[in-house]
Amino acid sequence: MTNHAHSPPPAMTSLPRITPAATPRSVSATAAFGGGGPGCDTPRPSGRGSKNGAATSYGPYPPPELTSTWNHMKFPGRVNPLAPPPPMRRINNSWETTPQHWHNEKRRLMMQQREHERYHSAWAKPFYGPPADKEAYRRHYREVLKQQMSDRDVKLRTDFQTKVKESEAAVEYDRQCKLKDFQDFVKKFTYLKNFRDENKTFMETAWARDRHSKIMTDRYDREVMRYNPINWSGTLS
């Protein structure tokens, strides 16, 4: 890597004309027809071809096809002050790194100047440029507004459908819970009823057995008293 520590910064060249020869297409039209401006690799998504119909993002103005015609000015790469390239290689830990930091600072300033010029040059065109730029500016915001309205409508419809599905799921879950509670109640009622009936049958059987046992015991006692009386003289009642 060449050393740019003491070389003067390259002169800032004016940006090329942003407005193309023909009327520029909007972001939606560019995305719909699958093409971009010069130097534009991937157009911004307009959102109309997305899965749910809502745009993921709305690109700022000017769109890429108006701002991608850059001059190919190369900027020096960033230098690591702790490991500068030859011949500015560090000798020891106490070696000063002022030239390397100055190189990175100049690089940062040049890139800031380029972005500043690009931003303000691009934004001056819709207000002070030819009618094609002004119309492209107004068309862009009209289409973005229409797209936002369409996306909002899609979002409201999607949210409404989601809420309807949630409500239906909640109603179905409540119905299933009520049905389960009713089935549990019927099961418990049947179990308690059978338990009551079995208990009643068991008690009635026990009572009948006790009555029969008492009757048989009394009959046996009477027969014993008849054939083997304790009171031979009949004085005891």
Secondary structure, 3 states (H helix, E strand, C coil): CCCCCCCCCCCCCCCCCCCCCCCCCCHHHHHHHCCCCCCCCCCCCCCCCCCCCCCCCCCCCCCHHHHCCCCCCCCCCCCCCCCCCCCCCCCCCCCCCHHHHHHHHHHHHHHHHHHHHHHHHHHHHHHHCCHHHHHHHHHHHHHHHHHHHHHHHHHHHHHHHHHHHHHHHHHHHHHHHHHHHHHHHHHHHHHHHHHHHHHHHHHHHHHHHHHHHHHHHHHHHHHHHHHCCCCCCCCCC
